[in-house]
């Protein structure tokens, strides 16, 4: 694997993270895993608000650990 390709898999820069996210979405689509529009909206809102990665993780875990989270 050439050096630029390696860096996409391990780099912490925004472009590499976005590339990995796009790959994950495509892989999930191939496997038939559907996206949750409300979850996508929540993540977009947090990113646009400048919410830290740690806070995003905490909010996502909180959402998915509540019994009523799917409602």
PQR file of N, CA, C, O and H, with PARSE charges and radii, in Angstrom:
ATOM      1  N   UNK A   1       0.847  -1.174   0.000 -0.4000 1.5000
ATOM      2  CA  UNK A   1       0.000   0.000   0.000 -0.0000 2.0000
ATOM      3  C   UNK A   1       0.891   1.236   0.000  0.5500 1.7000
ATOM      4  O   UNK A   1       1.862   1.302   0.754 -0.5500 1.4000
ATOM      5  N   UNK A   2       0.569   2.210  -0.837 -0.4000 1.5000
ATOM      6  CA  UNK A   2       1.399   3.400  -0.897 -0.0000 2.0000
ATOM      7  C   UNK A   2       1.157   4.286   0.327  0.5500 1.7000
ATOM      8  O   UNK A   2       0.167   4.123   1.039 -0.5500 1.4000
ATOM      9  H   UNK A   2      -0.220   2.157  -1.450  0.4000 1.0000
ATOM     10  N   UNK A   3       2.067   5.215   0.555 -0.4000 1.5000
ATOM     11  CA  UNK A   3       2.026   6.059   1.753 -0.0000 2.0000
ATOM     12  C   UNK A   3       0.750   6.903   1.866  0.5500 1.7000
ATOM     13  O   UNK A   3       0.183   6.968   2.957 -0.5500 1.4000
ATOM     14  H   UNK A   3       2.871   5.348  -0.024  0.4000 1.0000
ATOM     15  N   UNK A   4       0.267   7.556   0.792 -0.4000 1.5000
ATOM     16  CA  UNK A   4      -0.974   8.337   0.944 -0.0000 2.0000
ATOM     17  C   UNK A   4      -2.160   7.482   1.378  0.5500 1.7000
ATOM     18  O   UNK A   4      -2.982   7.925   2.180 -0.5500 1.4000
ATOM     19  H   UNK A   4       0.727   7.503  -0.094  0.4000 1.0000
ATOM     20  N   UNK A   5      -2.253   6.268   0.856 -0.4000 1.5000
ATOM     21  CA  UNK A   5      -3.359   5.392   1.234 -0.0000 2.0000
ATOM     22  C   UNK A   5      -3.242   4.992   2.703  0.5500 1.7000
ATOM     23  O   UNK A   5      -4.247   4.943   3.412 -0.5500 1.4000
ATOM     24  H   UNK A   5      -1.585   5.909   0.204  0.4000 1.0000
ATOM     25  N   UNK A   6      -2.034   4.708   3.161 -0.4000 1.5000
ATOM     26  CA  UNK A   6      -1.829   4.351   4.563 -0.0000 2.0000
ATOM     27  C   UNK A   6      -2.293   5.476   5.471  0.5500 1.7000
ATOM     28  O   UNK A   6      -2.942   5.233   6.488 -0.5500 1.4000
ATOM     29  H   UNK A   6      -1.218   4.747   2.584  0.4000 1.0000
ATOM     30  N   UNK A   7      -1.961   6.703   5.106 -0.4000 1.5000
ATOM     31  CA  UNK A   7      -2.289   7.813   5.985 -0.0000 2.0000
ATOM     32  C   UNK A   7      -3.797   8.016   6.106  0.5500 1.7000
ATOM     33  O   UNK A   7      -4.263   8.469   7.152 -0.5500 1.4000
ATOM     34  H   UNK A   7      -1.434   6.900   4.280  0.4000 1.0000
ATOM     35  N   UNK A   8      -4.570   7.697   5.075 -0.4000 1.5000
ATOM     36  CA  UNK A   8      -6.027   7.823   5.157 -0.0000 2.0000
ATOM     37  C   UNK A   8      -6.603   6.895   6.222  0.5500 1.7000
ATOM     38  O   UNK A   8      -7.606   7.225   6.854 -0.5500 1.4000
ATOM     39  H   UNK A   8      -4.191   7.328   4.226  0.4000 1.0000
ATOM     40  N   UNK A   9      -5.981   5.748   6.422 -0.4000 1.5000
ATOM     41  CA  UNK A   9      -6.486   4.782   7.381 -0.0000 2.0000
ATOM     42  C   UNK A   9      -6.127   5.128   8.820  0.5500 1.7000
ATOM     43  O   UNK A   9      -6.817   4.696   9.743 -0.5500 1.4000
ATOM     44  H   UNK A   9      -5.166   5.480   5.908  0.4000 1.0000
ATOM     45  N   UNK A  10      -5.073   5.892   9.029 -0.4000 1.5000
ATOM     46  CA  UNK A  10      -4.608   6.148  10.383 -0.0000 2.0000
ATOM     47  C   UNK A  10      -4.570   7.623  10.769  0.5500 1.7000
ATOM     48  O   UNK A  10      -4.502   7.950  11.954 -0.5500 1.4000
ATOM     49  H   UNK A  10      -4.512   6.243   8.279  0.4000 1.0000
ATOM     50  N   UNK A  11      -4.610   8.497   9.801 -0.4000 1.5000
ATOM     51  CA  UNK A  11      -4.465   9.919  10.095 -0.0000 2.0000
ATOM     52  C   UNK A  11      -5.644  10.461  10.877  0.5500 1.7000
ATOM     53  O   UNK A  11      -6.772   9.995  10.718 -0.5500 1.4000
ATOM     54  H   UNK A  11      -4.665   8.232   8.839  0.4000 1.0000
ATOM     55  N   UNK A  12      -5.384  11.438  11.716 -0.4000 1.5000
ATOM     56  CA  UNK A  12      -6.421  12.085  12.512 -0.0000 2.0000
ATOM     57  C   UNK A  12      -6.901  13.395  11.886  0.5500 1.7000
ATOM     58  O   UNK A  12      -7.709  14.104  12.487 -0.5500 1.4000
ATOM     59  H   UNK A  12      -4.468  11.817  11.845  0.4000 1.0000
ATOM     60  N   UNK A  13      -6.409  13.728  10.678 -0.4000 1.5000
ATOM     61  CA  UNK A  13      -6.865  14.982  10.068 -0.0000 2.0000
ATOM     62  C   UNK A  13      -8.305  14.827   9.583  0.5500 1.7000
ATOM     63  O   UNK A  13      -8.763  13.714   9.325 -0.5500 1.4000
ATOM     64  H   UNK A  13      -5.753  13.152  10.190  0.4000 1.0000
ATOM     65  N   UNK A  14      -9.007  15.940   9.461 -0.4000 1.5000
ATOM     66  CA  UNK A  14     -10.436  15.936   9.146 -0.0000 2.0000
ATOM     67  C   UNK A  14     -10.740  15.233   7.815  0.5500 1.7000
ATOM     68  O   UNK A  14     -11.710  14.480   7.721 -0.5500 1.4000
ATOM     69  H   UNK A  14      -8.634  16.845   9.670  0.4000 1.0000
ATOM     70  N   UNK A  15      -9.924  15.472   6.800 -0.4000 1.5000
ATOM     71  CA  UNK A  15     -10.164  14.859   5.488 -0.0000 2.0000
ATOM     72  C   UNK A  15     -10.093  13.334   5.570  0.5500 1.7000
ATOM     73  O   UNK A  15     -10.908  12.641   4.960 -0.5500 1.4000
ATOM     74  H   UNK A  15      -9.136  16.083   6.876  0.4000 1.0000
ATOM     75  N   UNK A  16      -9.134  12.817   6.313 -0.4000 1.5000
ATOM     76  CA  UNK A  16      -9.001  11.369   6.455 -0.0000 2.0000
ATOM     77  C   UNK A  16     -10.163  10.785   7.242  0.5500 1.7000
ATOM     78  O   UNK A  16     -10.673   9.717   6.905 -0.5500 1.4000
ATOM     79  H   UNK A  16      -8.473  13.380   6.808  0.4000 1.0000
ATOM     80  N   UNK A  17     -10.581  11.484   8.289 -0.4000 1.5000
ATOM     81  CA  UNK A  17     -11.731  11.017   9.071 -0.0000 2.0000
ATOM     82  C   UNK A  17     -12.990  11.000   8.212  0.5500 1.7000
ATOM     83  O   UNK A  17     -13.774  10.054   8.281 -0.5500 1.4000
ATOM     84  H   UNK A  17     -10.167  12.352   8.563  0.4000 1.0000
ATOM     85  N   UNK A  18     -13.187  12.033   7.407 -0.4000 1.5000
ATOM     86  CA  UNK A  18     -14.354  12.081   6.533 -0.0000 2.0000
ATOM     87  C   UNK A  18     -14.301  10.975   5.476  0.5500 1.7000
ATOM     88  O   UNK A  18     -15.326  10.384   5.137 -0.5500 1.4000
ATOM     89  H   UNK A  18     -12.549  12.801   7.351  0.4000 1.0000
ATOM     90  N   UNK A  19     -13.106  10.701   4.962 -0.4000 1.5000
ATOM     91  CA  UNK A  19     -12.947   9.618   3.989 -0.0000 2.0000
ATOM     92  C   UNK A  19     -13.323   8.278   4.629  0.5500 1.7000
ATOM     93  O   UNK A  19     -14.034   7.479   4.020 -0.5500 1.4000
ATOM     94  H   UNK A  19     -12.273  11.181   5.238  0.4000 1.0000
ATOM     95  N   UNK A  20     -12.844   8.029   5.863 -0.4000 1.5000
ATOM     96  CA  UNK A  20     -13.168   6.779   6.550 -0.0000 2.0000
ATOM     97  C   UNK A  20     -14.671   6.688   6.827  0.5500 1.7000
ATOM     98  O   UNK A  20     -15.260   5.611   6.730 -0.5500 1.4000
ATOM     99  H   UNK A  20     -12.266   8.679   6.358  0.4000 1.0000
ATOM    100  N   UNK A  21     -15.281   7.812   7.170 -0.4000 1.5000
ATOM    101  CA  UNK A  21     -16.725   7.824   7.416 -0.0000 2.0000
ATOM    102  C   UNK A  21     -17.481   7.476   6.127  0.5500 1.7000
ATOM    103  O   UNK A  21     -18.429   6.692   6.152 -0.5500 1.4000
ATOM    104  H   UNK A  21     -14.803   8.686   7.249  0.4000 1.0000
ATOM    105  N   UNK A  22     -17.062   8.058   5.017 -0.4000 1.5000
ATOM    106  CA  UNK A  22     -17.711   7.766   3.735 -0.0000 2.0000
ATOM    107  C   UNK A  22     -17.552   6.291   3.373  0.5500 1.7000
ATOM    108  O   UNK A  22     -18.484   5.671   2.861 -0.5500 1.4000
ATOM    109  H   UNK A  22     -16.292   8.695   4.996  0.4000 1.0000
ATOM    110  N   UNK A  23     -16.385   5.738   3.638 -0.4000 1.5000
ATOM    111  CA  UNK A  23     -16.158   4.317   3.366 -0.0000 2.0000
ATOM    112  C   UNK A  23     -17.058   3.445   4.236  0.5500 1.7000
ATOM    113  O   UNK A  23     -17.591   2.439   3.769 -0.5500 1.4000
ATOM    114  H   UNK A  23     -15.629   6.242   4.054  0.4000 1.0000
ATOM    115  N   UNK A  24     -17.227   3.828   5.502 -0.4000 1.5000
ATOM    116  CA  UNK A  24     -18.082   3.082   6.411 -0.0000 2.0000
ATOM    117  C   UNK A  24     -19.525   3.090   5.916  0.5500 1.7000
ATOM    118  O   UNK A  24     -20.200   2.060   5.938 -0.5500 1.4000
ATOM    119  H   UNK A  24     -16.793   4.645   5.882  0.4000 1.0000
ATOM    120  N   UNK A  25     -19.992   4.241   5.474 -0.4000 1.5000
ATOM    121  CA  UNK A  25     -21.363   4.358   4.969 -0.0000 2.0000
ATOM    122  C   UNK A  25     -21.556   3.462   3.752  0.5500 1.7000
ATOM    123  O   UNK A  25     -22.556   2.753   3.646 -0.5500 1.4000
ATOM    124  H   UNK A  25     -19.444   5.078   5.456  0.4000 1.0000
ATOM    125  N   UNK A  26     -20.597   3.499   2.839 -0.4000 1.5000
ATOM    126  CA  UNK A  26     -20.684   2.647   1.641 -0.0000 2.0000
ATOM    127  C   UNK A  26     -20.646   1.167   2.003  0.5500 1.7000
ATOM    128  O   UNK A  26     -21.422   0.377   1.465 -0.5500 1.4000
ATOM    129  H   UNK A  26     -19.784   4.075   2.925  0.4000 1.0000
ATOM    130  N   UNK A  27     -19.751   0.789   2.908 -0.4000 1.5000
ATOM    131  CA  UNK A  27     -19.665  -0.615   3.321 -0.0000 2.0000
ATOM    132  C   UNK A  27     -20.967  -1.074   3.964  0.5500 1.7000
ATOM    133  O   UNK A  27     -21.443  -2.176   3.692 -0.5500 1.4000
ATOM    134  H   UNK A  27     -19.120   1.431   3.344  0.4000 1.0000
ATOM    135  N   UNK A  28     -21.540  -0.230   4.816 -0.4000 1.5000
ATOM    136  CA  UNK A  28     -22.814  -0.582   5.448 -0.0000 2.0000
ATOM    137  C   UNK A  28     -23.908  -0.745   4.403  0.5500 1.7000
ATOM    138  O   UNK A  28     -24.726  -1.660   4.502 -0.5500 1.4000
ATOM    139  H   UNK A  28     -21.153   0.666   5.037  0.4000 1.0000
ATOM    140  N   UNK A  29     -23.931   0.123   3.411 -0.4000 1.5000
ATOM    141  CA  UNK A  29     -24.945   0.030   2.354 -0.0000 2.0000
ATOM    142  C   UNK A  29     -24.812  -1.288   1.598  0.5500 1.7000
ATOM    143  O   UNK A  29     -25.816  -1.921   1.271 -0.5500 1.4000
ATOM    144  H   UNK A  29     -23.267   0.866   3.331  0.4000 1.0000
ATOM    145  N   UNK A  30     -23.600  -1.697   1.324 -0.4000 1.5000
ATOM    146  CA  UNK A  30     -23.361  -2.970   0.635 -0.0000 2.0000
ATOM    147  C   UNK A  30     -23.903  -4.128   1.468  0.5500 1.7000
ATOM    148  O   UNK A  30     -24.447  -5.091   0.927 -0.5500 1.4000
ATOM    149  H   UNK A  30     -22.784  -1.183   1.589  0.4000 1.0000
ATOM    150  N   UNK A  31     -23.752  -4.028   2.783 -0.4000 1.5000
ATOM    151  CA  UNK A  31     -24.206  -5.084   3.690 -0.0000 2.0000
ATOM    152  C   UNK A  31     -25.695  -4.977   4.018  0.5500 1.7000
ATOM    153  O   UNK A  31     -26.244  -5.848   4.694 -0.5500 1.4000
ATOM    154  H   UNK A  31     -23.310  -3.246   3.222  0.4000 1.0000
ATOM    155  N   UNK A  32     -26.344  -3.927   3.550 -0.4000 1.5000
ATOM    156  CA  UNK A  32     -27.773  -3.772   3.796 -0.0000 2.0000
ATOM    157  C   UNK A  32     -28.119  -3.106   5.112  0.5500 1.7000
ATOM    158  O   UNK A  32     -29.262  -3.171   5.565 -0.5500 1.4000
ATOM    159  H   UNK A  32     -25.899  -3.220   3.001  0.4000 1.0000
ATOM    160  N   UNK A  33     -27.135  -2.464   5.728 -0.4000 1.5000
ATOM    161  CA  UNK A  33     -27.368  -1.762   6.990 -0.0000 2.0000
ATOM    162  C   UNK A  33     -27.891  -0.370   6.659  0.5500 1.7000
ATOM    163  O   UNK A  33     -27.224   0.410   5.979 -0.5500 1.4000
ATOM    164  H   UNK A  33     -26.207  -2.411   5.360  0.4000 1.0000
ATOM    165  N   UNK A  34     -29.090  -0.068   7.146 -0.4000 1.5000
ATOM    166  CA  UNK A  34     -29.683   1.232   6.843 -0.0000 2.0000
ATOM    167  C   UNK A  34     -29.254   2.283   7.852  0.5500 1.7000
ATOM    168  O   UNK A  34     -28.862   1.968   8.976 -0.5500 1.4000
ATOM    169  H   UNK A  34     -29.632  -0.701   7.698  0.4000 1.0000
ATOM    170  N   UNK A  35     -29.335   3.535   7.432 -0.4000 1.5000
ATOM    171  CA  UNK A  35     -28.974   4.660   8.296 -0.0000 2.0000
ATOM    172  C   UNK A  35     -30.216   5.176   9.014  0.5500 1.7000
ATOM    173  O   UNK A  35     -31.324   5.127   8.482 -0.5500 1.4000
ATOM    174  H   UNK A  35     -29.653   3.791   6.519  0.4000 1.0000
ATOM    175  N   UNK A  36     -30.013   5.665  10.216 -0.4000 1.5000
ATOM    176  CA  UNK A  36     -31.075   6.268  11.015 -0.0000 2.0000
ATOM    177  C   UNK A  36     -31.043   7.774  10.767  0.5500 1.7000
ATOM    178  O   UNK A  36     -30.113   8.447  11.214 -0.5500 1.4000
ATOM    179  H   UNK A  36     -29.112   5.706  10.649  0.4000 1.0000
ATOM    180  N   UNK A  37     -32.044   8.321  10.060 -0.4000 1.5000
ATOM    181  CA  UNK A  37     -32.033   9.753   9.741 -0.0000 2.0000
ATOM    182  C   UNK A  37     -31.966  10.649  10.975  0.5500 1.7000
ATOM    183  O   UNK A  37     -31.318  11.696  10.940 -0.5500 1.4000
ATOM    184  H   UNK A  37     -32.799   7.775   9.697  0.4000 1.0000
ATOM    185  N   UNK A  38     -32.627  10.253  12.070 -0.4000 1.5000
ATOM    186  CA  UNK A  38     -32.593  11.094  13.271 -0.0000 2.0000
ATOM    187  C   UNK A  38     -31.197  11.098  13.901  0.5500 1.7000
ATOM    188  O   UNK A  38     -30.755  12.114  14.438 -0.5500 1.4000
ATOM    189  H   UNK A  38     -33.153   9.403  12.099  0.4000 1.0000
ATOM    190  N   UNK A  39     -30.515   9.969  13.831 -0.4000 1.5000
ATOM    191  CA  UNK A  39     -29.153   9.891  14.352 -0.0000 2.0000
ATOM    192  C   UNK A  39     -28.211  10.722  13.483  0.5500 1.7000
ATOM    193  O   UNK A  39     -27.359  11.444  14.000 -0.5500 1.4000
ATOM    194  H   UNK A  39     -30.873   9.144  13.394  0.4000 1.0000
ATOM    195  N   UNK A  40     -28.365  10.621  12.171 -0.4000 1.5000
ATOM    196  CA  UNK A  40     -27.532  11.421  11.269 -0.0000 2.0000
ATOM    197  C   UNK A  40     -27.739  12.913  11.529  0.5500 1.7000
ATOM    198  O   UNK A  40     -26.781  13.686  11.524 -0.5500 1.4000
ATOM    199  H   UNK A  40     -29.058  10.035  11.751  0.4000 1.0000
ATOM    200  N   UNK A  41     -28.990  13.315  11.755 -0.4000 1.5000
ATOM    201  CA  UNK A  41     -29.286  14.722  12.043 -0.0000 2.0000
ATOM    202  C   UNK A  41     -28.644  15.148  13.356  0.5500 1.7000
ATOM    203  O   UNK A  41     -28.105  16.251  13.458 -0.5500 1.4000
ATOM    204  H   UNK A  41     -29.768  12.687  11.759  0.4000 1.0000
ATOM    205  N   UNK A  42     -28.700  14.285  14.350 -0.4000 1.5000
ATOM    206  CA  UNK A  42     -28.106  14.593  15.656 -0.0000 2.0000
ATOM    207  C   UNK A  42     -26.599  14.812  15.522  0.5500 1.7000
ATOM    208  O   UNK A  42     -26.052  15.771  16.067 -0.5500 1.4000
ATOM    209  H   UNK A  42     -29.137  13.390  14.267  0.4000 1.0000
ATOM    210  N   UNK A  43     -25.940  13.923  14.799 -0.4000 1.5000
ATOM    211  CA  UNK A  43     -24.490  14.031  14.610 -0.0000 2.0000
ATOM    212  C   UNK A  43     -24.141  15.303  13.829  0.5500 1.7000
ATOM    213  O   UNK A  43     -23.191  16.006  14.174 -0.5500 1.4000
ATOM    214  H   UNK A  43     -26.384  13.144  14.356  0.4000 1.0000
ATOM    215  N   UNK A  44     -24.902  15.590  12.790 -0.4000 1.5000
ATOM    216  CA  UNK A  44     -24.664  16.806  12.000 -0.0000 2.0000
ATOM    217  C   UNK A  44     -24.811  18.043  12.873  0.5500 1.7000
ATOM    218  O   UNK A  44     -23.982  18.951  12.811 -0.5500 1.4000
ATOM    219  H   UNK A  44     -25.673  15.019  12.509  0.4000 1.0000
ATOM    220  N   UNK A  45     -25.854  18.083  13.678 -0.4000 1.5000
ATOM    221  CA  UNK A  45     -26.073  19.227  14.574 -0.0000 2.0000
ATOM    222  C   UNK A  45     -24.917  19.393  15.554  0.5500 1.7000
ATOM    223  O   UNK A  45     -24.463  20.511  15.795 -0.5500 1.4000
ATOM    224  H   UNK A  45     -26.528  17.346  13.728  0.4000 1.0000
ATOM    225  N   UNK A  46     -24.442  18.293  16.115 -0.4000 1.5000
ATOM    226  CA  UNK A  46     -23.327  18.381  17.067 -0.0000 2.0000
ATOM    227  C   UNK A  46     -22.061  18.877  16.377  0.5500 1.7000
ATOM    228  O   UNK A  46     -21.333  19.703  16.927 -0.5500 1.4000
ATOM    229  H   UNK A  46     -24.811  17.384  15.919  0.4000 1.0000
ATOM    230  N   UNK A  47     -21.801  18.376  15.182 -0.4000 1.5000
ATOM    231  CA  UNK A  47     -20.603  18.825  14.451 -0.0000 2.0000
ATOM    232  C   UNK A  47     -20.684  20.304  14.132  0.5500 1.7000
ATOM    233  O   UNK A  47     -19.718  21.041  14.328 -0.5500 1.4000
ATOM    234  H   UNK A  47     -22.392  17.704  14.736  0.4000 1.0000
ATOM    235  N   UNK A  48     -21.847  20.743  13.634 -0.4000 1.5000
ATOM    236  CA  UNK A  48     -22.014  22.153  13.267 -0.0000 2.0000
ATOM    237  C   UNK A  48     -21.927  23.065  14.487  0.5500 1.7000
ATOM    238  O   UNK A  48     -21.514  24.219  14.373 -0.5500 1.4000
ATOM    239  H   UNK A  48     -22.631  20.144  13.475  0.4000 1.0000
ATOM    240  N   UNK A  49     -22.317  22.550  15.654 -0.4000 1.5000
ATOM    241  CA  UNK A  49     -22.254  23.328  16.888 -0.0000 2.0000
ATOM    242  C   UNK A  49     -20.845  23.341  17.489  0.5500 1.7000
ATOM    243  O   UNK A  49     -20.576  24.059  18.452 -0.5500 1.4000
ATOM    244  H   UNK A  49     -22.653  21.613  15.746  0.4000 1.0000
ATOM    245  N   UNK A  50     -19.951  22.534  16.903 -0.4000 1.5000
ATOM    246  CA  UNK A  50     -18.585  22.477  17.412 -0.0000 2.0000
ATOM    247  C   UNK A  50     -18.436  21.635  18.667  0.5500 1.7000
ATOM    248  O   UNK A  50     -17.494  21.821  19.437 -0.5500 1.4000
ATOM    249  H   UNK A  50     -20.170  21.951  16.120  0.4000 1.0000
ATOM    250  N   UNK A  51     -19.360  20.713  18.875 -0.4000 1.5000
ATOM    251  CA  UNK A  51     -19.317  19.829  20.037 -0.0000 2.0000
ATOM    252  C   UNK A  51     -18.059  18.958  19.969  0.5500 1.7000
ATOM    253  O   UNK A  51     -17.741  18.395  18.921 -0.5500 1.4000
ATOM    254  H   UNK A  51     -20.125  20.562  18.250  0.4000 1.0000
ATOM    255  N   UNK A  52     -17.354  18.857  21.086 -0.4000 1.5000
ATOM    256  CA  UNK A  52     -16.124  18.059  21.104 -0.0000 2.0000
ATOM    257  C   UNK A  52     -16.431  16.596  20.820  0.5500 1.7000
ATOM    258  O   UNK A  52     -17.550  16.128  21.033 -0.5500 1.4000
ATOM    259  H   UNK A  52     -17.613  19.314  21.937  0.4000 1.0000
ATOM    260  N   UNK A  53     -15.432  15.891  20.343 -0.4000 1.5000
ATOM    261  CA  UNK A  53     -15.588  14.465  20.054 -0.0000 2.0000
ATOM    262  C   UNK A  53     -16.023  13.717  21.303  0.5500 1.7000
ATOM    263  O   UNK A  53     -16.902  12.857  21.241 -0.5500 1.4000
ATOM    264  H   UNK A  53     -14.524  16.271  20.170  0.4000 1.0000
ATOM    265  N   UNK A  54     -15.409  14.042  22.444 -0.4000 1.5000
ATOM    266  CA  UNK A  54     -15.738  13.365  23.692 -0.0000 2.0000
ATOM    267  C   UNK A  54     -17.201  13.589  24.071  0.5500 1.7000
ATOM    268  O   UNK A  54     -17.882  12.659  24.501 -0.5500 1.4000
ATOM    269  H   UNK A  54     -14.695  14.740  22.495  0.4000 1.0000
ATOM    270  N   UNK A  55     -17.683  14.825  23.911 -0.4000 1.5000
ATOM    271  CA  UNK A  55     -19.078  15.130  24.232 -0.0000 2.0000
ATOM    272  C   UNK A  55     -20.026  14.432  23.258  0.5500 1.7000
ATOM    273  O   UNK A  55     -21.096  13.972  23.657 -0.5500 1.4000
ATOM    274  H   UNK A  55     -17.130  15.581  23.562  0.4000 1.0000
ATOM    275  N   UNK A  56     -19.638  14.351  21.979 -0.4000 1.5000
ATOM    276  CA  UNK A  56     -20.464  13.636  20.998 -0.0000 2.0000
ATOM    277  C   UNK A  56     -20.598  12.167  21.393  0.5500 1.7000
ATOM    278  O   UNK A  56     -21.692  11.604  21.364 -0.5500 1.4000
ATOM    279  H   UNK A  56     -18.769  14.725  21.655  0.4000 1.0000
ATOM    280  N   UNK A  57     -19.492  11.566  21.754 -0.4000 1.5000
ATOM    281  CA  UNK A  57     -19.505  10.155  22.159 -0.0000 2.0000
ATOM    282  C   UNK A  57     -20.408   9.967  23.370  0.5500 1.7000
ATOM    283  O   UNK A  57     -21.217   9.041  23.406 -0.5500 1.4000
ATOM    284  H   UNK A  57     -18.603  12.023  21.777  0.4000 1.0000
ATOM    285  N   UNK A  58     -20.271  10.845  24.362 -0.4000 1.5000
ATOM    286  CA  UNK A  58     -21.090  10.736  25.579 -0.0000 2.0000
ATOM    287  C   UNK A  58     -22.576  10.852  25.251  0.5500 1.7000
ATOM    288  O   UNK A  58     -23.387  10.094  25.781 -0.5500 1.4000
ATOM    289  H   UNK A  58     -19.614  11.597  24.333  0.4000 1.0000
ATOM    290  N   UNK A  59     -22.936  11.794  24.383 -0.4000 1.5000
ATOM    291  CA  UNK A  59     -24.348  11.968  24.022 -0.0000 2.0000
ATOM    292  C   UNK A  59     -24.886  10.765  23.250  0.5500 1.7000
ATOM    293  O   UNK A  59     -26.020  10.339  23.467 -0.5500 1.4000
ATOM    294  H   UNK A  59     -22.277  12.410  23.952  0.4000 1.0000
ATOM    295  N   UNK A  60     -24.073  10.222  22.351 -0.4000 1.5000
ATOM    296  CA  UNK A  60     -24.506   9.049  21.590 -0.0000 2.0000
ATOM    297  C   UNK A  60     -24.685   7.836  22.499  0.5500 1.7000
ATOM    298  O   UNK A  60     -25.647   7.082  22.356 -0.5500 1.4000
ATOM    299  H   UNK A  60     -23.151  10.568  22.174  0.4000 1.0000
ATOM    300  N   UNK A  61     -23.750   7.655  23.438 -0.4000 1.5000
ATOM    301  CA  UNK A  61     -23.874   6.539  24.374 -0.0000 2.0000
ATOM    302  C   UNK A  61     -25.100   6.709  25.251  0.5500 1.7000
ATOM    303  O   UNK A  61     -25.809   5.740  25.526 -0.5500 1.4000
ATOM    304  H   UNK A  61     -22.969   8.268  23.554  0.4000 1.0000
ATOM    305  N   UNK A  62     -25.355   7.936  25.692 -0.4000 1.5000
ATOM    306  CA  UNK A  62     -26.528   8.204  26.518 -0.0000 2.0000
ATOM    307  C   UNK A  62     -27.807   7.896  25.735  0.5500 1.7000
ATOM    308  O   UNK A  62     -28.734   7.278  26.259 -0.5500 1.4000
ATOM    309  H   UNK A  62     -24.779   8.722  25.468  0.4000 1.0000
ATOM    310  N   UNK A  63     -27.841   8.328  24.491 -0.4000 1.5000
ATOM    311  CA  UNK A  63     -29.031   8.086  23.654 -0.0000 2.0000
ATOM    312  C   UNK A  63     -29.309   6.601  23.492  0.5500 1.7000
ATOM    313  O   UNK A  63     -30.461   6.171  23.546 -0.5500 1.4000
ATOM    314  H   UNK A  63     -27.088   8.829  24.065  0.4000 1.0000
ATOM    315  N   UNK A  64     -28.267   5.824  23.294 -0.4000 1.5000
ATOM    316  CA  UNK A  64     -28.449   4.405  23.008 -0.0000 2.0000
ATOM    317  C   UNK A  64     -28.451   3.522  24.238  0.5500 1.7000
ATOM    318  O   UNK A  64     -28.622   2.308  24.128 -0.5500 1.4000
ATOM    319  H   UNK A  64     -27.330   6.173  23.250  0.4000 1.0000
ATOM    320  N   UNK A  65     -28.264   4.109  25.402 -0.4000 1.5000
ATOM    321  CA  UNK A  65     -28.312   3.297  26.623 -0.0000 2.0000
ATOM    322  C   UNK A  65     -29.643   3.447  27.344  0.5500 1.7000
ATOM    323  O   UNK A  65     -29.910   2.720  28.300 -0.5500 1.4000
ATOM    324  H   UNK A  65     -28.125   5.095  25.492  0.4000 1.0000
ATOM    325  N   UNK A  66     -30.478   4.377  26.901 -0.4000 1.5000
ATOM    326  CA  UNK A  66     -31.799   4.566  27.511 -0.0000 2.0000
ATOM    327  C   UNK A  66     -32.792   3.592  26.880  0.5500 1.7000
ATOM    328  O   UNK A  66     -32.768   3.386  25.667 -0.5500 1.4000
ATOM    329  H   UNK A  66     -30.261   4.968  26.124  0.4000 1.0000
ATOM    330  N   UNK A  67     -33.655   3.000  27.681 -0.4000 1.5000
ATOM    331  CA  UNK A  67     -34.663   2.076  27.126 -0.0000 2.0000
ATOM    332  C   UNK A  67     -35.605   2.751  26.150  0.5500 1.7000
ATOM    333  O   UNK A  67     -36.114   2.095  25.241 -0.5500 1.4000
ATOM    334  H   UNK A  67     -33.675   3.168  28.667  0.4000 1.0000
ATOM    335  N   UNK A  68     -35.857   4.059  26.313 -0.4000 1.5000
ATOM    336  CA  UNK A  68     -36.796   4.772  25.449 -0.0000 2.0000
ATOM    337  C   UNK A  68     -36.099   5.487  24.299  0.5500 1.7000
ATOM    338  O   UNK A  68     -36.720   6.316  23.634 -0.5500 1.4000
ATOM    339  H   UNK A  68     -35.443   4.592  27.051  0.4000 1.0000
ATOM    340  N   UNK A  69     -34.834   5.193  24.047 -0.4000 1.5000
ATOM    341  CA  UNK A  69     -34.064   5.913  23.032 -0.0000 2.0000
ATOM    342  C   UNK A  69     -34.642   5.785  21.648  0.5500 1.7000
ATOM    343  O   UNK A  69     -34.510   6.709  20.846 -0.5500 1.4000
ATOM    344  H   UNK A  69     -34.329   4.520  24.587  0.4000 1.0000
ATOM    345  N   UNK A  70     -35.272   4.686  21.339 -0.4000 1.5000
ATOM    346  CA  UNK A  70     -35.812   4.461  19.986 -0.0000 2.0000
ATOM    347  C   UNK A  70     -37.133   5.179  19.772  0.5500 1.7000
ATOM    348  O   UNK A  70     -37.613   5.259  18.641 -0.5500 1.4000
ATOM    349  H   UNK A  70     -35.379   3.935  21.991  0.4000 1.0000
ATOM    350  N   UNK A  71     -37.721   5.695  20.818 -0.4000 1.5000
ATOM    351  CA  UNK A  71     -39.028   6.357  20.680 -0.0000 2.0000
ATOM    352  C   UNK A  71     -38.898   7.773  20.200  0.5500 1.7000
ATOM    353  O   UNK A  71     -39.903   8.464  20.033 -0.5500 1.4000
ATOM    354  H   UNK A  71     -37.331   5.630  21.737  0.4000 1.0000
TER
END
